[in-house]
Amino acid sequence: MKQVTITDRAFAMIEAYRDEEHTDHIKASLLDAVCGIIDDANDNDMMSSDTLHILAGISDLNELITELSKTSDL
């Protein structure tokens, strides 16, 4: 595990992600956003490259949240 220096705000966010209830809520919100984007794409019978980039960004954010929830104090 690597140590990095972070801002106080980033530390507070990481601490929040250690709370399983908070993390579950954020992940559920991300899933709702993904479903909404996919539904819109289905309604239009197409998905733009911008939409794919948004979905990739949401996927990356979900992975980051998962990893932050695994961190521990050193």
Secondary structure, DSSP 4 states (H G I P E B T S, - for coil): -------HHHHHHHHHHTSHHHHHHHHHHHHHHHHHHHHHHHHTT---HHHHHHHHHHHHHHHHHHHHHT----
